[in-house]
Amino acid sequence: MKEIEQNQIIFFLPDPKVGGVEKNFFLISEYLSKYFNNLCLITAKGLNKKINKKIYIIEISKFWHKINRRFFFLICSIKLFFQCLNSKNSVIFSFQGNFYAILVAIILKKKIIVRSNLSPLGWKSSRFKIIIFKFLLSKADIIVVNSYDFKKQVKKIFNVNSEVIYNPLNLLQIHKDASYKKKITFYKKKTINLISVGRLVDQKNQIEIIKAIKNLGDFVANYRLLIVGSGPKKEELEKLIISNSLQKYIKIIFSKKATKYINMADVFILSSKYEGLPNVLLEAACLNKYIISSNCKTGPSEILKQYQYGELYDQGNIKQLSYKLNRLQKKKFNNKKRSVHKLKLFDFNDNLKKYLRLIEKLN
């Protein structure tokens, strides 16, 4: 493929984790590597996947993260600052820590693309923050969000325009990662096998699913819930499971390749308080799983509108979630490819090409 003459692209991803941000970064950076030679990444040590050899990596030790996360991001920002100084013609492409990256771009008068992954509802903790974020976002050259509902929220709260590019969905890779013949003994043939995948943090709100399972009473024996993830809420979730004698029905594990477990389940559950466009819902849809999701801002309703094999519940309404789980006893699940063709909007190549066009705009 013909490579495009371009300034250096500096990717900013300070704190890579197993999750949607990192997955999208690898897909986007791998695609752009086909067209650009001069690429750089500022990140922490411990990337969970091999990166394209064309990308020069500037790594920050995770030691700084243990001291203070904000200080850790500040160290990465200093590295970004000096890399921009060393490269007179450069464009910043920020995937995380966007406001640090924007500050560097303002100081050095650099062009910047900001990709935001979480609904602004996650940022509305104070009026002061909204004012600061509004100012900084207005200085970005291009803001990319991953759903139309997200775009509306950004406009409403921060009064800035943004470009919508859906998360690129690589069907072949998802099915490849999901191919795993060995079954886990936790799931039973005669039970309704549920799965929830995500970091064990307040935003993902897995506690809501555990409480909904508890409300099933005597019917709980008909269910198995596998929670795949790691994070600071693990101990709290495990205590809740034990205190309600649910160890037989609910299990928490960690895996870097959660898709193989999604493929074994009957139903995927998302309980988030807010999102952007959750990758795990798209992966569950690719694998033809029935989906129950909170109707949080933003993304789930947009995905299910296309997929049409699942349902939403009001975020925070545990009784409603319990009711929907209880109704599953009357449902038959299978893996017919009934709705995957409706996921065309999230096509891998179509959405990656949009990033290429955005960078060309900054030439």
BELGI-V918159 format. One record per pair of residues at least 24 apart in sequence whose ideal C-beta (glycine too) atoms are under 8 Angstrom apart, sorted by the first residue. I is the first residue (numbers start at 0). J is the second residue. D is the distance in Angstrom with one decimal. If there is no record, write none. Layout:
i = <I/I>
j = <J/J>
d = <D/D>
This chain:
i = <0/0/1/2/2/2/2/3/3/3/5/5/5/5/5/5/6/6/6/6/6/6/6/6/7/7/7/7/7/7/7/8/8/8/8/8/8/8/8/9/9/9/9/9/9/9/9/9/9/9/10/10/10/10/10/10/10/10/10/11/11/11/11/11/11/11/11/11/11/11/12/12/12/12/12/13/13/13/13/13/13/13/13/13/13/14/14/14/14/14/14/14/14/15/15/15/15/15/16/16/17/17/18/18/18/19/19/19/19/19/19/20/20/20/21/21/21/22/23/23/23/23/23/23/24/25/26/26/26/26/27/27/27/28/30/30/30/30/31/31/31/34/35/37/39/39/41/41/41/41/42/43/43/47/57/72/72/73/75/76/76/76/79/80/80/83/83/90/90/92/97/97/98/98/98/101/101/101/101/102/104/104/105/105/110/110/111/111/111/112/112/112/112/112/112/112/112/113/113/113/113/114/115/115/115/115/115/115/115/115/116/116/117/117/117/117/118/118/118/118/118/118/118/118/118/119/119/119/119/119/120/120/120/120/120/121/121/121/122/123/129/129/132/133/133/133/140/141/141/141/143/143/144/145/145/145/146/146/146/146/146/147/148/148/148/148/148/149/149/149/149/149/152/152/162/162/164/164/164/164/165/165/165/165/166/166/166/166/166/167/167/167/167/167/167/168/168/168/168/168/168/168/169/170/170/170/173/173/173/173/174/174/176/176/176/177/177/177/177/177/178/178/179/179/179/182/183/183/183/185/185/185/186/186/186/186/187/190/190/190/190/191/191/191/191/191/191/191/191/191/192/192/192/192/192/192/192/193/193/193/193/193/193/193/193/193/193/194/194/194/194/194/194/194/194/194/194/194/195/195/195/195/195/195/195/195/195/196/196/196/196/196/196/196/196/197/197/197/197/197/198/198/198/199/199/199/199/199/199/199/199/199/200/200/200/201/201/202/202/202/203/203/203/203/203/203/204/204/204/204/204/205/205/205/206/206/206/206/207/207/207/207/207/208/208/208/209/209/209/209/209/209/210/210/211/211/211/211/212/212/212/212/212/213/213/214/214/214/215/215/215/218/218/219/219/220/221/222/222/223/223/223/224/224/224/224/225/225/225/225/226/226/226/227/227/227/227/227/227/228/229/258/258/261/261/262/264/265/265/265/266/266/266/266/267/268/269/269/270/270/271/271/271/272/272/273/274/274/276/276/277/281/281/284/284/284/284/285/285/286/287/287/287/287/287/287/289/289/289/291/291/291/293/305/305/305/305/306/306/306/307/307/308/308>
j = <33/34/34/33/34/35/36/34/35/359/34/35/37/90/358/362/37/86/88/89/90/110/361/362/37/38/39/86/88/89/90/35/37/38/39/89/90/92/358/39/40/41/79/82/83/86/89/90/91/92/38/39/40/41/42/54/92/93/94/41/75/79/91/92/93/94/95/96/99/100/40/41/42/94/95/41/42/43/59/71/72/75/95/96/99/42/43/64/68/71/72/95/96/42/43/45/46/47/47/198/47/255/197/198/278/116/166/275/277/278/279/94/95/116/46/47/48/278/94/114/116/166/167/278/94/50/167/169/347/351/167/351/354/54/167/351/354/355/354/355/358/355/358/86/82/86/75/78/79/82/75/71/75/255/82/96/99/99/99/100/102/103/103/106/107/107/109/358/361/358/135/139/131/132/135/135/136/138/139/135/138/139/135/138/140/361/139/140/141/139/140/141/142/143/357/358/361/139/141/142/143/143/142/143/144/145/149/153/161/275/145/275/202/273/274/275/149/152/273/274/275/295/296/297/298/149/152/153/156/157/152/272/273/295/296/202/272/273/156/156/156/157/157/157/158/159/361/357/360/361/354/357/275/275/276/298/275/276/297/298/301/301/296/297/298/300/301/275/276/296/297/298/296/297/353/357/350/353/354/357/276/344/345/350/276/278/281/345/350/345/346/347/348/350/351/281/285/342/345/346/347/350/347/285/339/347/258/282/285/286/285/286/256/258/259/258/259/261/262/286/259/262/259/262/263/263/225/260/263/223/225/250/223/225/263/264/223/220/221/222/223/221/222/223/265/266/324/327/328/332/222/223/225/263/264/265/266/222/223/224/225/264/265/266/267/268/324/224/225/226/227/260/261/263/264/266/267/268/224/225/226/227/228/267/268/269/270/226/227/228/257/260/261/267/279/227/228/269/271/279/228/229/230/226/228/229/230/231/232/233/236/251/230/231/232/232/272/271/272/273/228/230/232/270/271/272/270/271/272/293/314/232/236/270/232/235/236/239/270/293/315/317/320/268/270/320/236/239/240/243/245/249/239/317/317/320/321/324/245/248/249/321/324/243/245/317/318/321/321/324/325/325/328/245/248/248/328/248/324/248/249/250/248/249/250/268/250/252/260/264/250/251/252/251/252/253/254/257/260/253/253/282/286/286/288/286/288/289/327/332/290/291/327/332/291/292/293/299/314/320/295/299/314/314/315/297/298/299/301/302/302/342/345/308/338/339/342/339/342/334/334/335/336/337/338/339/327/330/332/320/323/324/320/341/342/344/345/338/341/342/338/341/337/338>
d = <5.3/6.7/7.9/7.8/5.5/6.5/6.0/5.0/6.4/7.0/7.9/5.4/7.0/7.7/6.8/6.5/7.3/7.6/3.9/5.3/5.3/8.0/8.0/7.9/4.2/7.2/6.1/4.5/6.6/4.3/7.3/5.9/6.9/5.2/7.2/7.4/5.4/5.5/7.0/4.8/7.8/6.7/6.7/5.8/6.7/7.1/5.5/7.1/5.2/6.8/7.1/6.8/4.4/7.1/7.8/7.3/5.2/7.9/6.7/5.4/7.3/5.8/6.1/6.9/4.3/6.5/6.9/6.4/7.8/4.7/6.6/7.3/4.8/4.6/5.2/7.0/6.4/6.2/7.1/6.8/5.3/3.9/5.8/4.8/7.8/7.9/5.7/6.9/7.6/7.1/7.5/6.3/7.4/5.6/6.2/7.0/5.4/6.6/7.8/7.1/5.5/5.4/7.7/6.2/7.7/6.3/7.1/7.5/6.7/3.9/7.4/5.9/5.8/5.3/7.9/6.4/7.7/5.7/7.4/7.6/7.6/5.7/7.1/7.1/5.0/7.1/5.0/6.6/7.5/6.9/7.1/6.6/5.6/6.3/7.8/4.3/7.1/7.5/6.7/6.8/7.3/6.2/7.9/8.0/6.2/7.6/5.6/5.2/5.3/6.5/7.6/7.6/7.6/6.1/6.4/4.8/5.4/7.1/7.1/7.2/7.1/5.9/5.1/7.3/7.0/5.0/5.5/6.9/5.5/7.8/7.9/7.8/7.5/6.7/5.1/4.6/7.4/5.7/5.7/7.0/7.1/7.4/7.9/5.4/4.9/4.9/5.4/5.6/7.7/7.4/6.5/4.6/8.0/6.5/6.3/7.2/7.3/4.5/7.1/5.0/6.8/4.5/6.5/7.0/5.4/8.0/7.6/7.4/7.6/6.8/6.7/4.3/7.8/6.4/6.8/5.0/6.0/5.9/4.2/6.0/6.1/7.4/4.4/4.5/7.7/7.9/4.8/5.9/4.6/6.8/7.0/7.7/4.3/7.9/5.0/6.5/7.9/4.8/7.9/7.0/6.6/7.3/6.1/4.5/6.6/7.2/6.3/5.6/7.3/7.3/7.8/7.2/6.9/5.0/3.8/7.2/6.7/4.5/5.0/4.8/5.0/6.5/6.4/4.0/6.9/7.1/5.9/5.8/7.0/7.8/4.2/7.0/6.2/6.1/7.7/6.6/5.4/4.7/6.5/7.9/6.4/5.9/4.7/5.2/5.3/5.6/6.2/6.4/7.2/7.2/7.6/4.7/7.8/4.4/5.1/5.4/6.6/6.3/3.9/6.5/5.6/7.7/4.6/5.6/7.4/7.1/5.9/5.5/4.7/7.0/7.1/7.5/5.6/4.4/6.7/4.3/5.5/6.7/3.9/5.7/7.5/7.8/3.7/6.9/7.7/6.3/7.7/7.4/6.5/6.0/6.4/5.4/5.5/7.3/5.9/7.2/6.3/7.9/5.8/6.0/4.9/6.0/5.1/7.4/5.7/6.6/8.0/5.2/6.8/7.9/7.9/5.1/7.4/6.9/4.8/4.7/7.3/6.3/6.6/4.4/7.1/6.3/7.1/5.0/7.8/5.7/7.7/7.4/4.9/7.8/6.7/5.9/5.7/7.8/3.9/7.3/5.7/7.1/7.0/7.6/5.1/7.3/7.9/7.4/4.7/6.9/6.6/7.9/4.6/6.3/4.5/7.5/6.5/7.6/4.7/7.9/5.2/7.5/7.1/6.4/5.4/7.0/4.5/7.7/4.8/6.0/3.4/6.8/4.2/4.7/6.3/7.6/4.8/6.4/5.8/6.7/7.2/6.1/5.5/6.4/7.1/7.9/7.9/6.9/5.5/8.0/4.5/5.8/5.1/7.4/8.0/7.2/5.9/6.0/7.5/7.3/6.3/6.5/4.4/7.5/7.3/5.9/6.6/5.6/5.1/7.1/6.5/5.4/6.3/7.6/7.0/6.2/7.8/5.0/5.1/4.1/4.4/5.9/6.5/6.6/6.3/7.8/7.1/5.0/6.6/6.7/6.9/3.9/6.2/6.4/6.2/6.4/7.1/7.2/5.5/7.2/6.1/5.9/7.1/6.0/7.8/7.8/6.5/4.6/7.4/7.8/5.6/6.8/6.1/6.8/7.1/4.6/7.5/7.9/5.8/6.8/5.7/4.6/5.6/6.5/4.5/5.6/7.1/5.6/6.4/5.2/6.4/6.6/7.9/4.3/7.3/6.3/6.4/7.1/7.5/7.2/6.2/6.3/7.9/7.6/5.1/7.9/7.7/6.3/7.9/7.4/4.7/6.7/7.1/7.2/7.5/7.2/5.9/7.5/7.1/7.0/5.9/6.3/6.9/7.8/4.9/6.8/5.9/7.0/7.2/6.5/7.9/7.2/5.8/7.2/5.6/7.3/8.0/4.8/6.1/6.0/8.0/5.1/6.0/6.5/5.5/6.5/6.2/4.7>
